[in-house]
Amino acid sequence: MNLILSISCLSFLIATLWFSVDNYLFLKDAVAIEGKVVDVDRSITRTSASRSSKNSYPIIEYINPLTQEKKKFKASVTALNVKRGTPVWVAYRQKTQTEKLISFGEILIPSIMFGLFGLTLLVILFPLSESSQILYWFLRLLHLF
């Protein structure tokens, strides 16, 4: 059981690192462009015969800084209460000509979720005596004791 938890923990922590580095490299080379929501793709996902969920993916239009032409893309995250005409910020990476909506869901949520799962498994894996000692030294480092 500990081996499965250890592999899961390591997988989550590696995924956290990968998402964080990927977003950092993308944002480092990207320029911020103001765009606006021009449409909303409202889709319904059915998980079973009686359950379904409504999703709203904003479709965003912006002006490409290189060619000055209008481009559209569908955000990869859903948004609540999104309306047409709402101004948003887009990160545009010129090298790969790709874009991302600058939002918590797009940039931070994957790293945070995988990191929390990984840290939770890490806390479960550490024996109480070791985790107690590590937390004690961490709190001493912060001058709380």
Secondary structure, DSSP 8 states (H G I E B T S, - for coil): -HHHHHHHHHHHHHHHHHHHHHHHHHHHHEEEEEEEEEEEEEEEEESSSS-EEEEEEEEEEEE-TTT--EEEEE-SS--TT--TT-EEEEEEETTTTEEEE-SIIIIIHHHHHHHHHHHHHHHHHS-HHHHHHHHHHHHHHTT--
